[in-house]
Amino acid sequence: MKVFILPFGKISVIEPNIAEVIINEGVLIDESIVNIYRKVLQSHFEKPISLLINKENAYSYTFDAQVAMGELSDLIAFRAVVVYSLSAEMATQIVMDVNKHNNWEIKIFRERQAAIDWLKINQNNKSAM
Protein backbone atom coordinates (compact mmCIF):
# COMPACT_ATOMS: atom_id res chain seq x y z
CA MET A 1 0.00 0.00 0.00
CA LYS A 2 1.34 3.42 -0.95
CA VAL A 3 1.61 5.87 1.97
CA PHE A 4 2.26 9.61 1.92
CA ILE A 5 4.04 10.68 5.11
CA LEU A 6 3.23 14.31 5.89
CA PRO A 7 4.27 16.63 8.74
CA PHE A 8 0.84 16.23 10.36
CA GLY A 9 0.12 12.55 9.66
CA LYS A 10 -0.18 10.15 6.78
CA ILE A 11 -2.48 9.44 3.86
CA SER A 12 -2.60 5.85 2.57
CA VAL A 13 -3.97 4.58 -0.73
CA ILE A 14 -6.54 1.85 -0.04
CA GLU A 15 -7.81 1.97 -3.63
CA PRO A 16 -7.22 4.51 -6.41
CA ASN A 17 -10.27 6.44 -5.16
CA ILE A 18 -10.17 5.61 -1.44
CA ALA A 19 -7.75 7.36 0.93
CA GLU A 20 -7.13 6.59 4.58
CA VAL A 21 -6.11 9.58 6.67
CA ILE A 22 -4.43 9.27 10.07
CA ILE A 23 -3.53 12.51 11.84
CA ASN A 24 -0.67 12.45 14.36
CA GLU A 25 -1.29 12.75 18.07
CA GLY A 26 -1.72 16.31 19.33
CA VAL A 27 -1.81 18.06 15.94
CA LEU A 28 -3.80 21.27 15.58
CA ILE A 29 -5.32 21.14 12.10
CA ASP A 30 -5.44 24.60 10.53
CA GLU A 31 -6.20 25.86 7.02
CA SER A 32 -2.64 25.26 5.80
CA ILE A 33 -2.92 21.57 6.71
CA VAL A 34 -6.29 21.33 4.95
CA ASN A 35 -4.65 22.85 1.83
CA ILE A 36 -1.82 20.27 1.90
CA TYR A 37 -4.41 17.54 2.39
CA ARG A 38 -6.33 18.85 -0.66
CA LYS A 39 -3.20 18.87 -2.85
CA VAL A 40 -2.32 15.27 -1.96
CA LEU A 41 -5.86 14.10 -2.68
CA GLN A 42 -6.02 15.99 -6.00
CA SER A 43 -2.62 14.72 -7.13
CA HIS A 44 -2.78 11.07 -6.15
CA PHE A 45 -6.39 9.87 -6.14
CA GLU A 46 -9.11 9.36 -8.74
CA LYS A 47 -12.27 11.40 -8.35
CA PRO A 48 -14.71 11.03 -6.77
CA ILE A 49 -12.63 10.31 -3.69
CA SER A 50 -13.81 8.55 -0.57
CA LEU A 51 -12.08 9.18 2.74
CA LEU A 52 -11.51 6.79 5.59
CA ILE A 53 -10.68 9.10 8.49
CA ASN A 54 -9.06 6.91 11.11
CA LYS A 55 -9.18 8.75 14.44
CA GLU A 56 -6.69 6.54 16.26
CA ASN A 57 -5.01 9.67 17.69
CA ALA A 58 -6.34 12.73 19.49
CA TYR A 59 -6.06 16.03 17.60
CA SER A 60 -8.02 19.25 17.19
CA TYR A 61 -9.12 21.72 14.53
CA THR A 62 -9.28 25.47 14.26
CA PHE A 63 -12.70 26.76 13.31
CA ASP A 64 -11.32 27.98 9.96
CA ALA A 65 -10.02 24.47 9.26
CA GLN A 66 -13.43 23.00 10.01
CA VAL A 67 -14.98 25.38 7.48
CA ALA A 68 -12.20 24.70 4.93
CA MET A 69 -12.88 20.96 5.18
CA GLY A 70 -16.37 21.71 3.92
CA GLU A 71 -14.80 23.17 0.80
CA LEU A 72 -13.39 19.76 -0.07
CA SER A 73 -16.84 18.60 -1.16
CA ASP A 74 -15.88 19.04 -4.81
CA LEU A 75 -13.30 16.26 -4.32
CA ILE A 76 -14.81 13.99 -1.72
CA ALA A 77 -17.91 11.88 -2.31
CA PHE A 78 -18.03 9.84 0.90
CA ARG A 79 -16.48 10.07 4.36
CA ALA A 80 -16.25 7.21 6.84
CA VAL A 81 -14.87 8.09 10.26
CA VAL A 82 -13.53 5.35 12.53
CA VAL A 83 -13.63 6.36 16.18
CA TYR A 84 -12.24 4.53 19.17
CA SER A 85 -13.53 6.78 21.97
CA LEU A 86 -16.49 8.91 22.92
CA SER A 87 -14.36 12.07 22.71
CA ALA A 88 -13.35 11.23 19.12
CA GLU A 89 -16.99 10.66 18.23
CA MET A 90 -18.00 13.96 19.83
CA ALA A 91 -15.22 15.86 17.99
CA THR A 92 -16.38 14.31 14.71
CA GLN A 93 -19.98 15.28 15.42
CA ILE A 94 -18.91 18.92 15.93
CA VAL A 95 -17.16 18.99 12.53
CA MET A 96 -20.25 17.39 10.97
CA ASP A 97 -22.49 20.02 12.58
CA VAL A 98 -20.31 22.91 11.35
CA ASN A 99 -20.57 21.48 7.83
CA LYS A 100 -24.17 20.21 7.83
CA HIS A 101 -25.07 22.67 5.05
CA ASN A 102 -22.57 20.84 2.79
CA ASN A 103 -24.73 17.69 2.82
CA TRP A 104 -21.80 15.35 3.36
CA GLU A 105 -22.24 11.63 2.82
CA ILE A 106 -20.64 10.69 6.13
CA LYS A 107 -20.96 7.90 8.64
CA ILE A 108 -19.25 7.11 11.94
CA PHE A 109 -17.95 3.58 12.59
CA ARG A 110 -16.36 1.71 15.48
CA GLU A 111 -14.56 -0.79 13.21
CA ARG A 112 -12.16 0.04 10.37
CA GLN A 113 -13.19 -2.83 8.09
CA ALA A 114 -16.89 -1.90 8.32
CA ALA A 115 -15.95 1.64 7.28
CA ILE A 116 -13.93 0.40 4.30
CA ASP A 117 -16.78 -1.90 3.22
CA TRP A 118 -19.27 1.01 3.40
CA LEU A 119 -16.97 3.23 1.30
CA LYS A 120 -16.47 0.51 -1.33
CA ILE A 121 -20.21 -0.15 -1.62
CA ASN A 122 -20.96 3.56 -2.00
CA GLN A 123 -18.14 4.10 -4.51
CA ASN A 124 -19.41 1.16 -6.57
CA ASN A 125 -22.97 2.49 -6.46
CA LYS A 126 -21.80 5.98 -7.51
CA SER A 127 -19.76 4.50 -10.37
CA ALA A 128 -22.78 2.54 -11.60
CA MET A 129 -24.87 5.70 -11.95
Accessible surface in RSA format (square Angstrom, percent):
REM  Atomic radii and reference values for relative SASA: ProtOr
REM  Chains: A
REM  Algorithm: Lee & Richards
REM  Probe-radius: 1.40
REM  Slices: 20
REM RES _ NUM      All-atoms   Total-Side   Main-Chain    Non-polar    All polar
REM                ABS   REL    ABS   REL    ABS   REL    ABS   REL    ABS   REL
RES MET A   1   154.82  80.2  71.27  47.2  83.55 198.9  83.60  71.1  71.22  94.4
RES LYS A   2   125.47  61.2 112.31  68.9  13.16  31.3  76.64  69.0  48.83  52.0
RES VAL A   3    62.48  41.1  37.44  33.9  25.04  60.3  37.44  32.5  25.04  67.9
RES PHE A   4    30.31  15.2  26.61  16.5   3.70   9.6  30.31  18.4   0.00   0.0
RES ILE A   5   133.50  76.0 106.26  79.2  27.24  65.6 106.26  76.5  27.24  73.9
RES LEU A   6    29.49  16.4  22.16  15.9   7.33  18.4  24.48  17.2   5.01  13.5
RES PRO A   7   122.41  89.2  85.13  77.6  37.28 135.5  99.26  82.0  23.15 143.9
RES PHE A   8     6.07   3.0   4.71   2.9   1.36   3.5   6.07   3.7   0.00   0.0
RES GLY A   9     2.99   3.7   0.00   N/A   2.99   3.7   1.64   4.5   1.35   3.0
RES LYS A  10    76.00  37.1  75.72  46.5   0.28   0.7  20.99  18.9  55.01  58.6
RES ILE A  11     0.36   0.2   0.36   0.3   0.00   0.0   0.36   0.3   0.00   0.0
RES SER A  12     6.21   5.2   6.21   8.3   0.00   0.0   0.19   0.4   6.02   8.4
RES VAL A  13    31.17  20.5  26.48  24.0   4.69  11.3  26.48  23.0   4.69  12.7
RES ILE A  14    38.36  21.8  13.13   9.8  25.23  60.8  15.01  10.8  23.35  63.4
RES GLU A  15    60.72  34.9  57.25  43.3   3.47   8.3  17.34  33.5  43.38  35.4
RES PRO A  16    78.00  56.9  73.00  66.5   5.01  18.2  77.69  64.1   0.31   2.0
RES ASN A  17    28.63  19.7  28.63  27.7   0.00   0.0   1.29   3.1  27.34  26.4
RES ILE A  18     0.27   0.2   0.27   0.2   0.00   0.0   0.27   0.2   0.00   0.0
RES ALA A  19     0.00   0.0   0.00   0.0   0.00   0.0   0.00   0.0   0.00   0.0
RES GLU A  20     8.07   4.6   7.71   5.8   0.36   0.9   0.18   0.3   7.89   6.4
RES VAL A  21     2.05   1.3   1.52   1.4   0.52   1.3   1.52   1.3   0.52   1.4
RES ILE A  22    18.35  10.4  18.15  13.5   0.20   0.5  18.15  13.1   0.20   0.5
RES ILE A  23     5.31   3.0   4.87   3.6   0.45   1.1   4.87   3.5   0.45   1.2
RES ASN A  24    64.82  44.7  63.85  61.7   0.97   2.3  16.19  39.0  48.63  47.0
RES GLU A  25   116.89  67.1  95.12  72.0  21.77  51.8  56.87 110.0  60.02  49.0
RES GLY A  26    62.81  77.5   0.00   N/A  62.81  77.5  33.29  91.4  29.52  66.1
RES VAL A  27    26.31  17.3  20.01  18.1   6.31  15.2  26.20  22.8   0.11   0.3
RES LEU A  28    99.43  55.4  87.26  62.4  12.17  30.6  87.37  61.4  12.06  32.5
RES ILE A  29     8.46   4.8   8.46   6.3   0.00   0.0   8.46   6.1   0.00   0.0
RES ASP A  30    53.49  37.5  53.49  53.2   0.00   0.0  15.11  35.6  38.38  38.3
RES GLU A  31    86.59  49.7  85.09  64.4   1.50   3.6  17.78  34.4  68.81  56.2
RES SER A  32    64.73  54.7  58.15  77.6   6.58  15.2  47.49 101.1  17.23  24.1
RES ILE A  33    24.49  13.9  24.49  18.2   0.00   0.0  24.49  17.6   0.00   0.0
RES VAL A  34     5.56   3.7   5.04   4.6   0.53   1.3   5.56   4.8   0.00   0.0
RES ASN A  35    76.36  52.7  76.10  73.5   0.26   0.6  14.24  34.3  62.12  60.0
RES ILE A  36    66.57  37.9  66.23  49.3   0.34   0.8  66.48  47.9   0.08   0.2
RES TYR A  37    19.37   9.0  19.37  11.0   0.00   0.0  11.81   8.9   7.56   9.3
RES ARG A  38    52.64  22.1  52.64  26.8   0.00   0.0  23.10  31.6  29.53  17.9
RES LYS A  39   134.57  65.6 132.83  81.5   1.73   4.1  81.13  73.0  53.44  56.9
RES VAL A  40    17.51  11.5  15.77  14.3   1.74   4.2  17.48  15.2   0.04   0.1
RES LEU A  41     0.00   0.0   0.00   0.0   0.00   0.0   0.00   0.0   0.00   0.0
RES GLN A  42    93.80  52.4  67.59  49.4  26.21  62.4  20.60  43.9  73.19  55.5
RES SER A  43    81.55  68.9  44.27  59.1  37.28  85.9  25.56  54.4  55.98  78.4
RES HIS A  44    83.76  45.8  58.61  40.7  25.15  64.3  39.37  40.6  44.39  51.7
RES PHE A  45    16.21   8.1   0.00   0.0  16.21  42.2   3.07   1.9  13.14  37.6
RES GLU A  46   109.01  62.6 102.68  77.7   6.33  15.1  44.93  86.9  64.08  52.3
RES LYS A  47   128.85  62.9  99.64  61.1  29.21  69.5  57.91  52.1  70.94  75.6
RES PRO A  48    49.46  36.0  48.18  43.9   1.29   4.7  49.43  40.8   0.04   0.2
RES ILE A  49     0.11   0.1   0.11   0.1   0.00   0.0   0.11   0.1   0.00   0.0
RES SER A  50     0.00   0.0   0.00   0.0   0.00   0.0   0.00   0.0   0.00   0.0
RES LEU A  51     2.10   1.2   2.10   1.5   0.00   0.0   2.10   1.5   0.00   0.0
RES LEU A  52     0.00   0.0   0.00   0.0   0.00   0.0   0.00   0.0   0.00   0.0
RES ILE A  53    26.72  15.2  26.72  19.9   0.00   0.0  26.72  19.2   0.00   0.0
RES ASN A  54     5.08   3.5   4.56   4.4   0.52   1.2   0.00   0.0   5.08   4.9
RES LYS A  55    11.28   5.5   5.34   3.3   5.94  14.1   4.72   4.2   6.56   7.0
RES GLU A  56    96.58  55.4  67.76  51.3  28.82  68.6  17.81  34.5  78.77  64.3
RES ASN A  57    39.13  27.0  32.56  31.5   6.57  15.8   3.83   9.2  35.30  34.1
RES ALA A  58    66.89  61.5  55.54  85.7  11.34  25.8  63.86  89.9   3.03   8.0
RES TYR A  59    24.70  11.5   2.27   1.3  22.43  58.4   6.18   4.6  18.52  22.8
RES SER A  60    57.98  49.0  55.35  73.9   2.64   6.1  41.00  87.3  16.98  23.8
RES TYR A  61    38.38  17.9  20.69  11.8  17.69  46.0   9.72   7.3  28.66  35.3
RES THR A  62    43.22  30.7  36.54  37.0   6.68  15.9  42.09  56.5   1.14   1.7
RES PHE A  63   131.33  65.7 122.64  76.0   8.69  22.6 122.91  74.5   8.42  24.1
RES ASP A  64    82.35  57.7  79.53  79.2   2.82   6.7  10.34  24.3  72.01  71.8
RES ALA A  65     0.00   0.0   0.00   0.0   0.00   0.0   0.00   0.0   0.00   0.0
RES GLN A  66    20.16  11.3  20.16  14.7   0.00   0.0   0.00   0.0  20.16  15.3
RES VAL A  67    61.43  40.4  58.85  53.3   2.58   6.2  59.61  51.8   1.82   4.9
RES ALA A  68     9.78   9.0   7.51  11.6   2.27   5.2   8.34  11.7   1.45   3.8
RES MET A  69    24.85  12.9  24.84  16.4   0.01   0.0   5.10   4.3  19.76  26.2
RES GLY A  70     4.08   5.0   0.00   N/A   4.08   5.0   1.58   4.3   2.50   5.6
RES GLU A  71   113.84  65.4  99.16  75.0  14.68  35.0  44.61  86.3  69.23  56.5
RES LEU A  72     2.78   1.6   2.78   2.0   0.00   0.0   2.78   2.0   0.00   0.0
RES SER A  73    46.99  39.7  30.05  40.1  16.94  39.0  30.33  64.6  16.66  23.3
RES ASP A  74    93.80  65.7  64.40  64.1  29.40  69.5  50.08 117.9  43.72  43.6
RES LEU A  75     3.87   2.2   2.01   1.4   1.85   4.7   3.35   2.4   0.52   1.4
RES ILE A  76     8.77   5.0   0.55   0.4   8.22  19.8   1.57   1.1   7.21  19.6
RES ALA A  77    16.91  15.5   1.45   2.2  15.46  35.2  10.39  14.6   6.52  17.3
RES PHE A  78    17.73   8.9  17.73  11.0   0.00   0.0  17.73  10.7   0.00   0.0
RES ARG A  79     8.56   3.6   8.56   4.4   0.00   0.0   0.94   1.3   7.62   4.6
RES ALA A  80     0.00   0.0   0.00   0.0   0.00   0.0   0.00   0.0   0.00   0.0
RES VAL A  81     3.03   2.0   3.03   2.7   0.00   0.0   3.03   2.6   0.00   0.0
RES VAL A  82     0.00   0.0   0.00   0.0   0.00   0.0   0.00   0.0   0.00   0.0
RES VAL A  83     0.29   0.2   0.00   0.0   0.29   0.7   0.00   0.0   0.29   0.8
RES TYR A  84   112.86  52.7  80.69  45.9  32.16  83.7  76.32  57.4  36.54  45.0
RES SER A  85    48.17  40.7  41.56  55.5   6.60  15.2  40.85  87.0   7.32  10.2
RES LEU A  86   121.99  67.9 114.98  82.3   7.02  17.6 114.98  80.7   7.02  18.9
RES SER A  87    79.88  67.5  71.05  94.8   8.83  20.3  50.19 106.9  29.69  41.6
RES ALA A  88    13.29  12.2   8.47  13.1   4.82  11.0  13.29  18.7   0.00   0.0
RES GLU A  89    53.40  30.7  53.40  40.4   0.00   0.0   8.01  15.5  45.39  37.1
RES MET A  90   111.14  57.6 107.97  71.5   3.17   7.6  96.79  82.3  14.35  19.0
RES ALA A  91    31.19  28.7  26.51  40.9   4.68  10.7  29.64  41.7   1.55   4.1
RES THR A  92     6.47   4.6   5.42   5.5   1.06   2.5   6.14   8.2   0.34   0.5
RES GLN A  93    76.44  42.7  76.44  55.9   0.00   0.0  35.82  76.2  40.62  30.8
RES ILE A  94    98.17  55.9  97.57  72.7   0.60   1.4  98.17  70.7   0.00   0.0
RES VAL A  95    10.55   6.9  10.55   9.5   0.00   0.0  10.55   9.2   0.00   0.0
RES MET A  96    38.67  20.0  34.67  22.9   3.99   9.5  35.30  30.0   3.37   4.5
RES ASP A  97    71.92  50.4  66.40  66.1   5.52  13.1  20.58  48.4  51.34  51.2
RES VAL A  98    41.13  27.1  24.46  22.1  16.68  40.2  32.43  28.2   8.71  23.6
RES ASN A  99     2.01   1.4   1.17   1.1   0.84   2.0   0.12   0.3   1.89   1.8
RES LYS A 100   155.11  75.7 137.48  84.4  17.63  42.0  93.60  84.2  61.51  65.5
RES HIS A 101   136.29  74.5 108.82  75.6  27.47  70.3  89.62  92.4  46.67  54.3
RES ASN A 102    43.69  30.1  24.53  23.7  19.16  46.1   5.54  13.3  38.16  36.9
RES ASN A 103   126.73  87.4 102.86  99.4  23.87  57.5  35.10  84.5  91.62  88.6
RES TRP A 104    38.16  15.3  12.39   6.0  25.78  60.5  15.58   8.3  22.58  36.6
RES GLU A 105    93.91  53.9  90.97  68.8   2.94   7.0  20.66  40.0  73.26  59.8
RES ILE A 106    36.40  20.7  13.32   9.9  23.08  55.6  13.32   9.6  23.08  62.6
RES LYS A 107    98.49  48.0  94.98  58.3   3.51   8.4  53.47  48.1  45.01  47.9
RES ILE A 108    42.31  24.1  21.69  16.2  20.62  49.7  21.69  15.6  20.62  55.9
RES PHE A 109    22.71  11.4  17.75  11.0   4.97  12.9  22.71  13.8   0.00   0.0
RES ARG A 110   129.80  54.5 113.76  58.0  16.04  38.2  64.77  88.5  65.04  39.4
RES GLU A 111   119.82  68.8 115.30  87.2   4.52  10.8  38.53  74.5  81.29  66.4
RES ARG A 112    83.85  35.2  79.05  40.3   4.80  11.4  34.18  46.7  49.67  30.1
RES GLN A 113   101.20  56.6  98.25  71.8   2.96   7.0  56.23 119.7  44.98  34.1
RES ALA A 114    41.80  38.4  32.59  50.3   9.22  21.0  37.76  53.2   4.04  10.7
RES ALA A 115     0.00   0.0   0.00   0.0   0.00   0.0   0.00   0.0   0.00   0.0
RES ILE A 116     8.48   4.8   8.48   6.3   0.00   0.0   8.48   6.1   0.00   0.0
RES ASP A 117    63.78  44.7  61.69  61.4   2.09   4.9  21.38  50.3  42.41  42.3
RES TRP A 118    49.06  19.7  46.40  22.5   2.65   6.2  34.02  18.1  15.04  24.4
RES LEU A 119     0.00   0.0   0.00   0.0   0.00   0.0   0.00   0.0   0.00   0.0
RES LYS A 120    72.15  35.2  70.80  43.4   1.35   3.2  29.48  26.5  42.66  45.4
RES ILE A 121   105.08  59.8 103.19  76.9   1.90   4.6 104.94  75.6   0.15   0.4
RES ASN A 122    28.71  19.8  28.23  27.3   0.48   1.2   0.14   0.3  28.57  27.6
RES GLN A 123     5.39   3.0   5.22   3.8   0.17   0.4   5.34  11.4   0.04   0.0
RES ASN A 124   101.30  69.9  95.08  91.9   6.22  15.0  23.72  57.1  77.58  75.0
RES ASN A 125    88.04  60.7  83.78  81.0   4.26  10.3  24.41  58.8  63.63  61.5
RES LYS A 126    89.07  43.5  79.32  48.7   9.75  23.2  31.29  28.2  57.78  61.6
RES SER A 127    87.54  74.0  51.67  69.0  35.87  82.6  42.36  90.2  45.18  63.3
RES ALA A 128    89.21  82.0  47.55  73.4  41.66  94.8  59.49  83.8  29.72  78.7
RES MET A 129   192.46  99.7 126.62  83.8  65.84 156.8 142.06 120.8  50.40  66.8
END  Absolute sums over single chains surface
CHAIN  1 A     6794.8       5609.9       1184.9       3833.8       2961.0
END  Absolute sums over all chains
TOTAL          6794.8       5609.9       1184.9       3833.8       2961.0
